[in-house]
Amino acid sequence: MSNLFMQSLDIFNLDGAHFYLVRLDNDQSISFSQASGNVTLETVHKIGQTGVTYISSGALTHSVKALDISLKIDTELALEVGRRTKRA
């Protein structure tokens, strides 16, 4: 694992985290670690306690309730409404 700047622990598992993080700490070429995969809002605190530098969680974006608003403008309708609008 030479010349690595960051190591990602994908499909994060708390049981194996300590083993991998100790190995990463012994490798001077790795400056940062990231946990991702199977990270939920319920497990993020425990994962943070393992010593990883960054945590990536899709749960933050998968749980968003979105409102999709279109900015498409019907120019013909807009012109018609403009013609009917009285100006002060």
PDB file of N, CA, C and O in Angstrom:
ATOM      1  N   MET A   1       0.824  -1.187   0.000  1.00  0.00           N
ATOM      2  CA  MET A   1       0.000   0.000   0.000  1.00  0.00           C
ATOM      3  C   MET A   1       0.868   1.250   0.000  1.00  0.00           C
ATOM      4  O   MET A   1       0.591   2.180   0.757  1.00  0.00           O
ATOM      5  N   SER A   2       1.884   1.300  -0.805  1.00  0.00           N
ATOM      6  CA  SER A   2       2.756   2.466  -0.825  1.00  0.00           C
ATOM      7  C   SER A   2       2.183   3.562  -1.714  1.00  0.00           C
ATOM      8  O   SER A   2       1.425   3.291  -2.645  1.00  0.00           O
ATOM      9  N   ASN A   3       2.550   4.788  -1.418  1.00  0.00           N
ATOM     10  CA  ASN A   3       2.161   5.969  -2.180  1.00  0.00           C
ATOM     11  C   ASN A   3       0.667   6.256  -2.165  1.00  0.00           C
ATOM     12  O   ASN A   3       0.171   6.930  -3.067  1.00  0.00           O
ATOM     13  N   LEU A   4      -0.053   5.773  -1.186  1.00  0.00           N
ATOM     14  CA  LEU A   4      -1.470   6.097  -1.063  1.00  0.00           C
ATOM     15  C   LEU A   4      -1.629   7.317  -0.173  1.00  0.00           C
ATOM     16  O   LEU A   4      -0.943   7.461   0.839  1.00  0.00           O
ATOM     17  N   PHE A   5      -2.532   8.179  -0.561  1.00  0.00           N
ATOM     18  CA  PHE A   5      -2.802   9.362   0.232  1.00  0.00           C
ATOM     19  C   PHE A   5      -4.016   9.128   1.125  1.00  0.00           C
ATOM     20  O   PHE A   5      -4.040   9.563   2.276  1.00  0.00           O
ATOM     21  N   MET A   6      -5.033   8.431   0.584  1.00  0.00           N
ATOM     22  CA  MET A   6      -6.261   8.172   1.332  1.00  0.00           C
ATOM     23  C   MET A   6      -6.705   6.739   1.090  1.00  0.00           C
ATOM     24  O   MET A   6      -6.635   6.244  -0.035  1.00  0.00           O
ATOM     25  N   GLN A   7      -7.157   6.078   2.134  1.00  0.00           N
ATOM     26  CA  GLN A   7      -7.658   4.712   2.027  1.00  0.00           C
ATOM     27  C   GLN A   7      -9.137   4.714   2.364  1.00  0.00           C
ATOM     28  O   GLN A   7      -9.538   5.229   3.408  1.00  0.00           O
ATOM     29  N   SER A   8      -9.952   4.140   1.487  1.00  0.00           N
ATOM     30  CA  SER A   8     -11.387   4.069   1.710  1.00  0.00           C
ATOM     31  C   SER A   8     -11.763   2.678   2.200  1.00  0.00           C
ATOM     32  O   SER A   8     -11.380   1.675   1.598  1.00  0.00           O
ATOM     33  N   LEU A   9     -12.511   2.624   3.290  1.00  0.00           N
ATOM     34  CA  LEU A   9     -13.028   1.360   3.821  1.00  0.00           C
ATOM     35  C   LEU A   9     -14.478   1.260   3.363  1.00  0.00           C
ATOM     36  O   LEU A   9     -15.381   1.750   4.041  1.00  0.00           O
ATOM     37  N   ASP A  10     -14.701   0.631   2.221  1.00  0.00           N
ATOM     38  CA  ASP A  10     -16.035   0.556   1.647  1.00  0.00           C
ATOM     39  C   ASP A  10     -16.796  -0.617   2.258  1.00  0.00           C
ATOM     40  O   ASP A  10     -16.193  -1.571   2.749  1.00  0.00           O
ATOM     41  N   ILE A  11     -18.111  -0.538   2.224  1.00  0.00           N
ATOM     42  CA  ILE A  11     -18.983  -1.508   2.893  1.00  0.00           C
ATOM     43  C   ILE A  11     -18.493  -1.634   4.341  1.00  0.00           C
ATOM     44  O   ILE A  11     -18.075  -2.702   4.788  1.00  0.00           O
ATOM     45  N   PHE A  12     -18.559  -0.540   5.032  1.00  0.00           N
ATOM     46  CA  PHE A  12     -17.953  -0.424   6.357  1.00  0.00           C
ATOM     47  C   PHE A  12     -18.553  -1.413   7.344  1.00  0.00           C
ATOM     48  O   PHE A  12     -19.767  -1.612   7.400  1.00  0.00           O
ATOM     49  N   ASN A  13     -17.666  -2.028   8.119  1.00  0.00           N
ATOM     50  CA  ASN A  13     -18.035  -3.040   9.101  1.00  0.00           C
ATOM     51  C   ASN A  13     -17.314  -2.717  10.407  1.00  0.00           C
ATOM     52  O   ASN A  13     -16.084  -2.678  10.436  1.00  0.00           O
ATOM     53  N   LEU A  14     -18.052  -2.488  11.472  1.00  0.00           N
ATOM     54  CA  LEU A  14     -17.437  -2.134  12.753  1.00  0.00           C
ATOM     55  C   LEU A  14     -16.498  -3.214  13.266  1.00  0.00           C
ATOM     56  O   LEU A  14     -15.492  -2.900  13.901  1.00  0.00           O
ATOM     57  N   ASP A  15     -16.805  -4.482  13.002  1.00  0.00           N
ATOM     58  CA  ASP A  15     -15.975  -5.583  13.505  1.00  0.00           C
ATOM     59  C   ASP A  15     -14.564  -5.546  12.925  1.00  0.00           C
ATOM     60  O   ASP A  15     -13.596  -5.835  13.628  1.00  0.00           O
ATOM     61  N   GLY A  16     -14.444  -5.192  11.648  1.00  0.00           N
ATOM     62  CA  GLY A  16     -13.133  -5.181  11.012  1.00  0.00           C
ATOM     63  C   GLY A  16     -12.442  -3.830  11.041  1.00  0.00           C
ATOM     64  O   GLY A  16     -11.292  -3.716  10.618  1.00  0.00           O
ATOM     65  N   ALA A  17     -13.119  -2.812  11.530  1.00  0.00           N
ATOM     66  CA  ALA A  17     -12.570  -1.453  11.478  1.00  0.00           C
ATOM     67  C   ALA A  17     -11.264  -1.321  12.248  1.00  0.00           C
ATOM     68  O   ALA A  17     -10.303  -0.750  11.733  1.00  0.00           O
ATOM     69  N   HIS A  18     -11.211  -1.830  13.456  1.00  0.00           N
ATOM     70  CA  HIS A  18     -10.005  -1.676  14.277  1.00  0.00           C
ATOM     71  C   HIS A  18      -8.800  -2.320  13.595  1.00  0.00           C
ATOM     72  O   HIS A  18      -7.725  -1.722  13.550  1.00  0.00           O
ATOM     73  N   PHE A  19      -8.967  -3.523  13.069  1.00  0.00           N
ATOM     74  CA  PHE A  19      -7.877  -4.229  12.389  1.00  0.00           C
ATOM     75  C   PHE A  19      -7.313  -3.395  11.238  1.00  0.00           C
ATOM     76  O   PHE A  19      -6.100  -3.211  11.133  1.00  0.00           O
ATOM     77  N   TYR A  20      -8.195  -2.895  10.381  1.00  0.00           N
ATOM     78  CA  TYR A  20      -7.736  -2.130   9.222  1.00  0.00           C
ATOM     79  C   TYR A  20      -7.145  -0.788   9.615  1.00  0.00           C
ATOM     80  O   TYR A  20      -6.151  -0.355   9.032  1.00  0.00           O
ATOM     81  N   LEU A  21      -7.743  -0.123  10.596  1.00  0.00           N
ATOM     82  CA  LEU A  21      -7.236   1.192  10.991  1.00  0.00           C
ATOM     83  C   LEU A  21      -5.863   1.094  11.639  1.00  0.00           C
ATOM     84  O   LEU A  21      -5.037   1.988  11.456  1.00  0.00           O
ATOM     85  N   VAL A  22      -5.598   0.031  12.391  1.00  0.00           N
ATOM     86  CA  VAL A  22      -4.263  -0.165  12.965  1.00  0.00           C
ATOM     87  C   VAL A  22      -3.253  -0.353  11.839  1.00  0.00           C
ATOM     88  O   VAL A  22      -2.163   0.218  11.886  1.00  0.00           O
ATOM     89  N   ARG A  23      -3.601  -1.146  10.829  1.00  0.00           N
ATOM     90  CA  ARG A  23      -2.698  -1.336   9.686  1.00  0.00           C
ATOM     91  C   ARG A  23      -2.468  -0.021   8.949  1.00  0.00           C
ATOM     92  O   ARG A  23      -1.347   0.268   8.530  1.00  0.00           O
ATOM     93  N   LEU A  24      -3.519   0.772   8.789  1.00  0.00           N
ATOM     94  CA  LEU A  24      -3.375   2.051   8.097  1.00  0.00           C
ATOM     95  C   LEU A  24      -2.510   3.020   8.895  1.00  0.00           C
ATOM     96  O   LEU A  24      -1.727   3.774   8.317  1.00  0.00           O
ATOM     97  N   ASP A  25      -2.645   3.002  10.220  1.00  0.00           N
ATOM     98  CA  ASP A  25      -1.830   3.881  11.065  1.00  0.00           C
ATOM     99  C   ASP A  25      -0.349   3.552  10.939  1.00  0.00           C
ATOM    100  O   ASP A  25       0.495   4.438  11.067  1.00  0.00           O
ATOM    101  N   ASN A  26      -0.029   2.295  10.691  1.00  0.00           N
ATOM    102  CA  ASN A  26       1.368   1.882  10.563  1.00  0.00           C
ATOM    103  C   ASN A  26       1.959   2.219   9.195  1.00  0.00           C
ATOM    104  O   ASN A  26       3.176   2.163   9.019  1.00  0.00           O
ATOM    105  N   ASP A  27       1.121   2.563   8.235  1.00  0.00           N
ATOM    106  CA  ASP A  27       1.589   2.899   6.890  1.00  0.00           C
ATOM    107  C   ASP A  27       1.713   4.418   6.789  1.00  0.00           C
ATOM    108  O   ASP A  27       0.706   5.124   6.747  1.00  0.00           O
ATOM    109  N   GLN A  28       2.935   4.913   6.749  1.00  0.00           N
ATOM    110  CA  GLN A  28       3.189   6.353   6.764  1.00  0.00           C
ATOM    111  C   GLN A  28       2.711   7.072   5.500  1.00  0.00           C
ATOM    112  O   GLN A  28       2.587   8.297   5.507  1.00  0.00           O
ATOM    113  N   SER A  29       2.443   6.343   4.425  1.00  0.00           N
ATOM    114  CA  SER A  29       2.038   6.996   3.181  1.00  0.00           C
ATOM    115  C   SER A  29       0.543   7.312   3.138  1.00  0.00           C
ATOM    116  O   SER A  29       0.085   7.996   2.223  1.00  0.00           O
ATOM    117  N   ILE A  30      -0.222   6.822   4.117  1.00  0.00           N
ATOM    118  CA  ILE A  30      -1.661   7.067   4.144  1.00  0.00           C
ATOM    119  C   ILE A  30      -1.958   8.137   5.184  1.00  0.00           C
ATOM    120  O   ILE A  30      -1.664   7.972   6.368  1.00  0.00           O
ATOM    121  N   SER A  31      -2.546   9.236   4.724  1.00  0.00           N
ATOM    122  CA  SER A  31      -2.827  10.357   5.610  1.00  0.00           C
ATOM    123  C   SER A  31      -4.258  10.370   6.123  1.00  0.00           C
ATOM    124  O   SER A  31      -4.517  10.855   7.225  1.00  0.00           O
ATOM    125  N   PHE A  32      -5.195   9.839   5.333  1.00  0.00           N
ATOM    126  CA  PHE A  32      -6.604   9.910   5.686  1.00  0.00           C
ATOM    127  C   PHE A  32      -7.280   8.568   5.446  1.00  0.00           C
ATOM    128  O   PHE A  32      -6.838   7.779   4.612  1.00  0.00           O
ATOM    129  N   SER A  33      -8.360   8.317   6.187  1.00  0.00           N
ATOM    130  CA  SER A  33      -9.174   7.123   5.960  1.00  0.00           C
ATOM    131  C   SER A  33     -10.633   7.552   5.858  1.00  0.00           C
ATOM    132  O   SER A  33     -11.050   8.543   6.458  1.00  0.00           O
ATOM    133  N   GLN A  34     -11.396   6.788   5.090  1.00  0.00           N
ATOM    134  CA  GLN A  34     -12.808   7.101   4.890  1.00  0.00           C
ATOM    135  C   GLN A  34     -13.626   5.830   5.031  1.00  0.00           C
ATOM    136  O   GLN A  34     -13.271   4.794   4.469  1.00  0.00           O
ATOM    137  N   ALA A  35     -14.712   5.905   5.775  1.00  0.00           N
ATOM    138  CA  ALA A  35     -15.648   4.791   5.898  1.00  0.00           C
ATOM    139  C   ALA A  35     -16.863   5.103   5.038  1.00  0.00           C
ATOM    140  O   ALA A  35     -17.397   6.211   5.080  1.00  0.00           O
ATOM    141  N   SER A  36     -17.297   4.114   4.257  1.00  0.00           N
ATOM    142  CA  SER A  36     -18.491   4.295   3.436  1.00  0.00           C
ATOM    143  C   SER A  36     -19.143   2.943   3.201  1.00  0.00           C
ATOM    144  O   SER A  36     -18.513   1.900   3.378  1.00  0.00           O
ATOM    145  N   GLY A  37     -20.390   2.966   2.807  1.00  0.00           N
ATOM    146  CA  GLY A  37     -21.120   1.725   2.567  1.00  0.00           C
ATOM    147  C   GLY A  37     -21.690   1.182   3.863  1.00  0.00           C
ATOM    148  O   GLY A  37     -20.958   1.000   4.836  1.00  0.00           O
ATOM    149  N   ASN A  38     -22.962   0.927   3.884  1.00  0.00           N
ATOM    150  CA  ASN A  38     -23.662   0.452   5.085  1.00  0.00           C
ATOM    151  C   ASN A  38     -23.580   1.443   6.237  1.00  0.00           C
ATOM    152  O   ASN A  38     -23.692   1.050   7.398  1.00  0.00           O
ATOM    153  N   VAL A  39     -23.387   2.709   5.934  1.00  0.00           N
ATOM    154  CA  VAL A  39     -23.362   3.748   6.963  1.00  0.00           C
ATOM    155  C   VAL A  39     -24.762   4.347   7.042  1.00  0.00           C
ATOM    156  O   VAL A  39     -25.293   4.841   6.048  1.00  0.00           O
ATOM    157  N   THR A  40     -25.350   4.298   8.228  1.00  0.00           N
ATOM    158  CA  THR A  40     -26.682   4.866   8.427  1.00  0.00           C
ATOM    159  C   THR A  40     -26.608   5.939   9.506  1.00  0.00           C
ATOM    160  O   THR A  40     -25.593   6.079  10.188  1.00  0.00           O
ATOM    161  N   LEU A  41     -27.680   6.683   9.652  1.00  0.00           N
ATOM    162  CA  LEU A  41     -27.720   7.703  10.695  1.00  0.00           C
ATOM    163  C   LEU A  41     -27.644   7.069  12.087  1.00  0.00           C
ATOM    164  O   LEU A  41     -27.220   7.716  13.044  1.00  0.00           O
ATOM    165  N   GLU A  42     -28.051   5.814  12.194  1.00  0.00           N
ATOM    166  CA  GLU A  42     -27.994   5.119  13.481  1.00  0.00           C
ATOM    167  C   GLU A  42     -26.579   4.650  13.826  1.00  0.00           C
ATOM    168  O   GLU A  42     -26.249   4.531  15.006  1.00  0.00           O
ATOM    169  N   THR A  43     -25.739   4.382  12.826  1.00  0.00           N
ATOM    170  CA  THR A  43     -24.399   3.836  13.083  1.00  0.00           C
ATOM    171  C   THR A  43     -23.276   4.850  12.941  1.00  0.00           C
ATOM    172  O   THR A  43     -22.127   4.543  13.259  1.00  0.00           O
ATOM    173  N   VAL A  44     -23.585   6.057  12.467  1.00  0.00           N
ATOM    174  CA  VAL A  44     -22.519   7.015  12.160  1.00  0.00           C
ATOM    175  C   VAL A  44     -21.710   7.402  13.401  1.00  0.00           C
ATOM    176  O   VAL A  44     -20.503   7.619  13.293  1.00  0.00           O
ATOM    177  N   HIS A  45     -22.336   7.492  14.568  1.00  0.00           N
ATOM    178  CA  HIS A  45     -21.602   7.863  15.788  1.00  0.00           C
ATOM    179  C   HIS A  45     -20.579   6.784  16.162  1.00  0.00           C
ATOM    180  O   HIS A  45     -19.427   7.098  16.461  1.00  0.00           O
ATOM    181  N   LYS A  46     -20.998   5.525  16.144  1.00  0.00           N
ATOM    182  CA  LYS A  46     -20.070   4.428  16.468  1.00  0.00           C
ATOM    183  C   LYS A  46     -18.928   4.357  15.460  1.00  0.00           C
ATOM    184  O   LYS A  46     -17.784   4.092  15.830  1.00  0.00           O
ATOM    185  N   ILE A  47     -19.234   4.592  14.199  1.00  0.00           N
ATOM    186  CA  ILE A  47     -18.194   4.577  13.171  1.00  0.00           C
ATOM    187  C   ILE A  47     -17.203   5.706  13.421  1.00  0.00           C
ATOM    188  O   ILE A  47     -15.996   5.516  13.271  1.00  0.00           O
ATOM    189  N   GLY A  48     -17.698   6.867  13.797  1.00  0.00           N
ATOM    190  CA  GLY A  48     -16.821   7.994  14.102  1.00  0.00           C
ATOM    191  C   GLY A  48     -15.873   7.704  15.244  1.00  0.00           C
ATOM    192  O   GLY A  48     -14.760   8.228  15.273  1.00  0.00           O
ATOM    193  N   GLN A  49     -16.293   6.878  16.183  1.00  0.00           N
ATOM    194  CA  GLN A  49     -15.449   6.526  17.330  1.00  0.00           C
ATOM    195  C   GLN A  49     -14.317   5.566  16.959  1.00  0.00           C
ATOM    196  O   GLN A  49     -13.419   5.345  17.771  1.00  0.00           O
ATOM    197  N   THR A  50     -14.336   4.991  15.758  1.00  0.00           N
ATOM    198  CA  THR A  50     -13.273   4.058  15.362  1.00  0.00           C
ATOM    199  C   THR A  50     -11.988   4.776  14.984  1.00  0.00           C
ATOM    200  O   THR A  50     -10.920   4.165  14.969  1.00  0.00           O
ATOM    201  N   GLY A  51     -12.077   6.070  14.679  1.00  0.00           N
ATOM    202  CA  GLY A  51     -10.881   6.813  14.319  1.00  0.00           C
ATOM    203  C   GLY A  51     -10.734   7.119  12.845  1.00  0.00           C
ATOM    204  O   GLY A  51      -9.707   7.655  12.430  1.00  0.00           O
ATOM    205  N   VAL A  52     -11.748   6.789  12.029  1.00  0.00           N
ATOM    206  CA  VAL A  52     -11.660   7.144  10.618  1.00  0.00           C
ATOM    207  C   VAL A  52     -11.677   8.664  10.478  1.00  0.00           C
ATOM    208  O   VAL A  52     -12.241   9.369  11.315  1.00  0.00           O
ATOM    209  N   THR A  53     -11.056   9.153   9.417  1.00  0.00           N
ATOM    210  CA  THR A  53     -10.981  10.593   9.204  1.00  0.00           C
ATOM    211  C   THR A  53     -12.279  11.143   8.626  1.00  0.00           C
ATOM    212  O   THR A  53     -12.750  12.200   9.046  1.00  0.00           O
ATOM    213  N   TYR A  54     -12.856  10.429   7.663  1.00  0.00           N
ATOM    214  CA  TYR A  54     -14.079  10.869   6.996  1.00  0.00           C
ATOM    215  C   TYR A  54     -15.107   9.745   6.986  1.00  0.00           C
ATOM    216  O   TYR A  54     -14.756   8.565   6.971  1.00  0.00           O
ATOM    217  N   ILE A  55     -16.381  10.130   6.995  1.00  0.00           N
ATOM    218  CA  ILE A  55     -17.479   9.168   6.887  1.00  0.00           C
ATOM    219  C   ILE A  55     -18.383   9.630   5.750  1.00  0.00           C
ATOM    220  O   ILE A  55     -18.785  10.792   5.693  1.00  0.00           O
ATOM    221  N   SER A  56     -18.697   8.707   4.848  1.00  0.00           N
ATOM    222  CA  SER A  56     -19.580   9.001   3.730  1.00  0.00           C
ATOM    223  C   SER A  56     -20.847   8.170   3.884  1.00  0.00           C
ATOM    224  O   SER A  56     -20.778   6.954   4.062  1.00  0.00           O
ATOM    225  N   SER A  57     -22.009   8.827   3.815  1.00  0.00           N
ATOM    226  CA  SER A  57     -23.260   8.105   4.000  1.00  0.00           C
ATOM    227  C   SER A  57     -24.282   8.508   2.950  1.00  0.00           C
ATOM    228  O   SER A  57     -24.639   9.680   2.833  1.00  0.00           O
ATOM    229  N   GLY A  58     -24.743   7.541   2.198  1.00  0.00           N
ATOM    230  CA  GLY A  58     -25.808   7.796   1.236  1.00  0.00           C
ATOM    231  C   GLY A  58     -27.141   8.021   1.917  1.00  0.00           C
ATOM    232  O   GLY A  58     -28.069   8.541   1.298  1.00  0.00           O
ATOM    233  N   ALA A  59     -27.256   7.636   3.190  1.00  0.00           N
ATOM    234  CA  ALA A  59     -28.510   7.814   3.919  1.00  0.00           C
ATOM    235  C   ALA A  59     -28.908   9.284   3.987  1.00  0.00           C
ATOM    236  O   ALA A  59     -30.092   9.604   4.100  1.00  0.00           O
ATOM    237  N   LEU A  60     -27.935  10.169   3.918  1.00  0.00           N
ATOM    238  CA  LEU A  60     -28.241  11.599   3.967  1.00  0.00           C
ATOM    239  C   LEU A  60     -28.993  12.052   2.724  1.00  0.00           C
ATOM    240  O   LEU A  60     -29.882  12.898   2.812  1.00  0.00           O
ATOM    241  N   THR A  61     -28.647  11.501   1.578  1.00  0.00           N
ATOM    242  CA  THR A  61     -29.308  11.908   0.339  1.00  0.00           C
ATOM    243  C   THR A  61     -30.463  10.992  -0.039  1.00  0.00           C
ATOM    244  O   THR A  61     -31.379  11.428  -0.736  1.00  0.00           O
ATOM    245  N   HIS A  62     -30.449   9.753   0.393  1.00  0.00           N
ATOM    246  CA  HIS A  62     -31.521   8.816   0.039  1.00  0.00           C
ATOM    247  C   HIS A  62     -32.805   9.106   0.798  1.00  0.00           C
ATOM    248  O   HIS A  62     -33.878   8.682   0.367  1.00  0.00           O
ATOM    249  N   SER A  63     -32.724   9.817   1.917  1.00  0.00           N
ATOM    250  CA  SER A  63     -33.905  10.062   2.739  1.00  0.00           C
ATOM    251  C   SER A  63     -34.532  11.431   2.501  1.00  0.00           C
ATOM    252  O   SER A  63     -35.486  11.799   3.186  1.00  0.00           O
ATOM    253  N   VAL A  64     -34.018  12.179   1.554  1.00  0.00           N
ATOM    254  CA  VAL A  64     -34.517  13.530   1.301  1.00  0.00           C
ATOM    255  C   VAL A  64     -35.873  13.477   0.610  1.00  0.00           C
ATOM    256  O   VAL A  64     -36.072  12.714  -0.335  1.00  0.00           O
ATOM    257  N   LYS A  65     -36.793  14.288   1.086  1.00  0.00           N
ATOM    258  CA  LYS A  65     -38.080  14.455   0.424  1.00  0.00           C
ATOM    259  C   LYS A  65     -37.930  15.640  -0.520  1.00  0.00           C
ATOM    260  O   LYS A  65     -37.699  16.763  -0.073  1.00  0.00           O
ATOM    261  N   ALA A  66     -38.058  15.400  -1.804  1.00  0.00           N
ATOM    262  CA  ALA A  66     -37.766  16.440  -2.790  1.00  0.00           C
ATOM    263  C   ALA A  66     -39.036  17.027  -3.393  1.00  0.00           C
ATOM    264  O   ALA A  66     -40.074  16.371  -3.482  1.00  0.00           O
ATOM    265  N   LEU A  67     -38.918  18.272  -3.798  1.00  0.00           N
ATOM    266  CA  LEU A  67     -39.964  18.947  -4.548  1.00  0.00           C
ATOM    267  C   LEU A  67     -39.346  19.347  -5.880  1.00  0.00           C
ATOM    268  O   LEU A  67     -38.384  20.114  -5.916  1.00  0.00           O
ATOM    269  N   ASP A  68     -39.886  18.839  -6.955  1.00  0.00           N
ATOM    270  CA  ASP A  68     -39.339  19.108  -8.284  1.00  0.00           C
ATOM    271  C   ASP A  68     -40.147  20.226  -8.932  1.00  0.00           C
ATOM    272  O   ASP A  68     -41.317  20.043  -9.269  1.00  0.00           O
ATOM    273  N   ILE A  69     -39.519  21.379  -9.101  1.00  0.00           N
ATOM    274  CA  ILE A  69     -40.186  22.526  -9.704  1.00  0.00           C
ATOM    275  C   ILE A  69     -39.535  22.799 -11.056  1.00  0.00           C
ATOM    276  O   ILE A  69     -38.318  22.957 -11.151  1.00  0.00           O
ATOM    277  N   SER A  70     -40.345  22.850 -12.079  1.00  0.00           N
ATOM    278  CA  SER A  70     -39.828  23.107 -13.420  1.00  0.00           C
ATOM    279  C   SER A  70     -39.741  24.609 -13.673  1.00  0.00           C
ATOM    280  O   SER A  70     -40.601  25.376 -13.240  1.00  0.00           O
ATOM    281  N   LEU A  71     -38.698  25.011 -14.373  1.00  0.00           N
ATOM    282  CA  LEU A  71     -38.546  26.406 -14.763  1.00  0.00           C
ATOM    283  C   LEU A  71     -38.817  26.594 -16.250  1.00  0.00           C
ATOM    284  O   LEU A  71     -38.425  27.600 -16.842  1.00  0.00           O
ATOM    285  N   LYS A  72     -39.489  25.618 -16.844  1.00  0.00           N
ATOM    286  CA  LYS A  72     -39.857  25.741 -18.254  1.00  0.00           C
ATOM    287  C   LYS A  72     -40.964  26.795 -18.385  1.00  0.00           C
ATOM    288  O   LYS A  72     -41.927  26.794 -17.619  1.00  0.00           O
ATOM    289  N   ILE A  73     -40.815  27.677 -19.347  1.00  0.00           N
ATOM    290  CA  ILE A  73     -41.784  28.752 -19.547  1.00  0.00           C
ATOM    291  C   ILE A  73     -42.437  28.579 -20.914  1.00  0.00           C
ATOM    292  O   ILE A  73     -41.760  28.442 -21.933  1.00  0.00           O
ATOM    293  N   ASP A  74     -43.748  28.588 -20.911  1.00  0.00           N
ATOM    294  CA  ASP A  74     -44.504  28.551 -22.161  1.00  0.00           C
ATOM    295  C   ASP A  74     -44.527  29.983 -22.692  1.00  0.00           C
ATOM    296  O   ASP A  74     -45.300  30.815 -22.217  1.00  0.00           O
ATOM    297  N   THR A  75     -43.686  30.261 -23.668  1.00  0.00           N
ATOM    298  CA  THR A  75     -43.537  31.641 -24.144  1.00  0.00           C
ATOM    299  C   THR A  75     -44.812  32.175 -24.782  1.00  0.00           C
ATOM    300  O   THR A  75     -45.126  33.356 -24.631  1.00  0.00           O
ATOM    301  N   GLU A  76     -45.550  31.329 -25.492  1.00  0.00           N
ATOM    302  CA  GLU A  76     -46.810  31.783 -26.101  1.00  0.00           C
ATOM    303  C   GLU A  76     -47.797  32.205 -25.024  1.00  0.00           C
ATOM    304  O   GLU A  76     -48.428  33.256 -25.138  1.00  0.00           O
ATOM    305  N   LEU A  77     -47.932  31.401 -23.988  1.00  0.00           N
ATOM    306  CA  LEU A  77     -48.839  31.728 -22.892  1.00  0.00           C
ATOM    307  C   LEU A  77     -48.371  32.988 -22.169  1.00  0.00           C
ATOM    308  O   LEU A  77     -49.186  33.838 -21.810  1.00  0.00           O
ATOM    309  N   ALA A  78     -47.074  33.110 -21.957  1.00  0.00           N
ATOM    310  CA  ALA A  78     -46.539  34.286 -21.273  1.00  0.00           C
ATOM    311  C   ALA A  78     -46.828  35.555 -22.067  1.00  0.00           C
ATOM    312  O   ALA A  78     -47.169  36.585 -21.484  1.00  0.00           O
ATOM    313  N   LEU A  79     -46.695  35.491 -23.389  1.00  0.00           N
ATOM    314  CA  LEU A  79     -46.997  36.654 -24.229  1.00  0.00           C
ATOM    315  C   LEU A  79     -48.481  37.003 -24.173  1.00  0.00           C
ATOM    316  O   LEU A  79     -48.844  38.177 -24.106  1.00  0.00           O
ATOM    317  N   GLU A  80     -49.332  35.990 -24.201  1.00  0.00           N
ATOM    318  CA  GLU A  80     -50.779  36.220 -24.135  1.00  0.00           C
ATOM    319  C   GLU A  80     -51.170  36.860 -22.805  1.00  0.00           C
ATOM    320  O   GLU A  80     -51.953  37.809 -22.777  1.00  0.00           O
ATOM    321  N   VAL A  81     -50.635  36.351 -21.722  1.00  0.00           N
ATOM    322  CA  VAL A  81     -50.918  36.921 -20.399  1.00  0.00           C
ATOM    323  C   VAL A  81     -50.399  38.349 -20.338  1.00  0.00           C
ATOM    324  O   VAL A  81     -51.057  39.226 -19.778  1.00  0.00           O
ATOM    325  N   GLY A  82     -49.233  38.586 -20.905  1.00  0.00           N
ATOM    326  CA  GLY A  82     -48.666  39.933 -20.929  1.00  0.00           C
ATOM    327  C   GLY A  82     -49.536  40.911 -21.695  1.00  0.00           C
ATOM    328  O   GLY A  82     -49.650  42.072 -21.304  1.00  0.00           O
ATOM    329  N   ARG A  83     -50.149  40.462 -22.774  1.00  0.00           N
ATOM    330  CA  ARG A  83     -51.027  41.333 -23.566  1.00  0.00           C
ATOM    331  C   ARG A  83     -52.292  41.688 -22.796  1.00  0.00           C
ATOM    332  O   ARG A  83     -52.819  42.790 -22.942  1.00  0.00           O
ATOM    333  N   ARG A  84     -52.780  40.762 -21.980  1.00  0.00           N
ATOM    334  CA  ARG A  84     -54.019  40.988 -21.235  1.00  0.00           C
ATOM    335  C   ARG A  84     -53.805  41.749 -19.935  1.00  0.00           C
ATOM    336  O   ARG A  84     -54.767  42.216 -19.325  1.00  0.00           O
ATOM    337  N   THR A  85     -52.567  41.877 -19.509  1.00  0.00           N
ATOM    338  CA  THR A  85     -52.284  42.536 -18.239  1.00  0.00           C
ATOM    339  C   THR A  85     -52.279  44.045 -18.438  1.00  0.00           C
ATOM    340  O   THR A  85     -51.599  44.566 -19.322  1.00  0.00           O
ATOM    341  N   LYS A  86     -53.042  44.733 -17.608  1.00  0.00           N
ATOM    342  CA  LYS A  86     -53.079  46.194 -17.685  1.00  0.00           C
ATOM    343  C   LYS A  86     -51.890  46.748 -16.927  1.00  0.00           C
ATOM    344  O   LYS A  86     -51.559  46.278 -15.838  1.00  0.00           O
ATOM    345  N   ARG A  87     -51.269  47.720 -17.492  1.00  0.00           N
ATOM    346  CA  ARG A  87     -50.137  48.366 -16.821  1.00  0.00           C
ATOM    347  C   ARG A  87     -50.632  49.626 -16.135  1.00  0.00           C
ATOM    348  O   ARG A  87     -51.507  50.331 -16.638  1.00  0.00           O
ATOM    349  N   ALA A  88     -50.051  49.890 -14.976  1.00  0.00           N
ATOM    350  CA  ALA A  88     -50.472  51.074 -14.213  1.00  0.00           C
ATOM    351  C   ALA A  88     -49.851  52.329 -14.771  1.00  0.00           C
ATOM    352  O   ALA A  88     -50.093  53.420 -14.254  1.00  0.00           O
TER     353      ALA A  88
END
